[in-house]
Amino acid sequence: MHETLLTLAWFAGTIYATIPLFWLIVHPFAELLRARRALRYLIVPSWFVMMALVYFLTWPWREVVLYRAPVSWLAAGLLFVAAVLVYHGSRLGLSRIHLMTRGRIEPSRERRLVTTGIRQRIRHPIYLAHVLMLLAWTVGSGEVVLYCLTLFALLTGWPMIRQEEADLDRRFGEEYRAYKRAVPAAFVPRVLRVNKLERH
């Protein structure tokens, strides 16, 4: 049973850990993908190939753990709940297309900047939710591989955020810069509630 749980944690954790790198690879080709519709069908398979490569490279160490403590799964449970809550808050007021990478490569009629709800405290709640979910599997399992992949996800997540913010700045200009000044927290939510932003 414990080995099965470790394998499940390793499998799920790898999915979340590869999201930032996948986004970094796809984003520079967004214009090409917009122009050539047929290429869009390669996006998801390319992510599967990336995950398969990571699975292959980490398979021998998937059951190497730093600890085996049942209490670690209690901590993981709290992280799971936090991730679900953040995911739920992230979806409010945001169309589904903007939650996926395809939102960067397919034209959308919805061009408004969403600054309500959880986004009054943090600018990138979806990525925070990804990290929380990855941490849940990592802390619960204690797997060395997942701790390494968590570090990898954080290192690739930073340039991913910088690229997305540059894209938002180009799309929304001063509206986004004003939002960024009002909500300086990229990942960690502010404790104090910010004033509601004026809509342009």
C-alpha positions, -999 to +999 in steps of 0.1 A: +000+000+000+028+024+009+046+017-023+015+023-043+010+057-025+046+066-033+041+058-070+009+079-071+026+108-054+055+106-078+031+104-108+010+133-097+039+155-085+056+152-119+026+166-136+026+197-115+064+201-116+065+202-154+038+229-158+062+259-156+088+244-180+060+234-204+047+270-204+081+285-209+086+263-240+052+270-255+050+307-248+077+319-273+058+301-301+024+316-293+023+337-324+032+308-346+006+286-330-021+313-335-012+315-371-011+278-378-041+261-362-029+226-370+001+230-348-021+236-317-030+199-316+007+191-308+006+211-276-009+184-253+011+155-268+043+175-264+035+179-227+029+142-224+063+136-240+079+159-215+063+141-186+072+108-200+109+119-202+108+130-166+091+097-155+118+078-173+147+098-157+133+096-122+117+061-122+147+044-103+144+069-074+106+071-071+105+052-038+136+068-022+122+088+008+136+111+034+111+100+060+081+078+066+057+096+090+019+092+089+017+127+103+032+141+071+000+131+053-019+153+078+002+182+067-003+172+031-041+172+037-040+208+048-019+217+017-045+198-005-073+218+010-055+251+006-047+242-031-084+234-038-095+266-022-071+287-042-080+269-074-117+276-067-110+313-060-088+315-091-116+304-114-141+329-102-145+357-127-121+341-152-132+322-183-120+287-186-099+294-217-077+317-196-069+289-172-050+269-197-020+275-220-044+276-250-055+310-237-021+323-249-024+309-283-061+312-292-077+346-297-103+354-271-131+379-272-127+384-235-099+410-231-106+423-196-082+423-168-096+403-138-087+419-105-115+408-082-118+381-057-086+363-047-067+385-072-071+414-049-045+397-027-023+379-052-016+383-089-010+347-099-032+324-077-033+296-102+004+291-100+002+293-062-024+265-063-001+244-085+028+248-060+005+240-031-007+208-048+029+198-056+040+205-020+011+184-007+024+153-026+060+161-017+055+167+020+031+137+023+053+112+005+087+125+016+101+114-018+136+128-026+126+130-063+096+152-055+116+176-033+140+179-063+111+185-087+096+211-063+128+230-064+129+226-102+093+239-105+101+270-083+132+278-104+113+275-137+082+292-123+100+325-117+109+331-153+075+318-163+059+345-141+082+372-156+072+362-191+035+363-183+037+396-166+055+411-196+028+397-218+001+412-196+019+446-195+019+446-234-018+437-235-032+460-208-006+487-204-012+511-176-042+492-163-020+462-155+008+484-141-017+500-117-029+466-107+006+454-101+013+484-078-019+478-059-012+441-055+026+436-052+023+400-041+029+376-070+027+343-051+022+350-014-012+366-006-013+399+014-028+397+048-045+431+046-073+435+021-065+459-007-088+485-020-110+476-049-094+486-081-111+510-104-122+494-137-111+511-169 
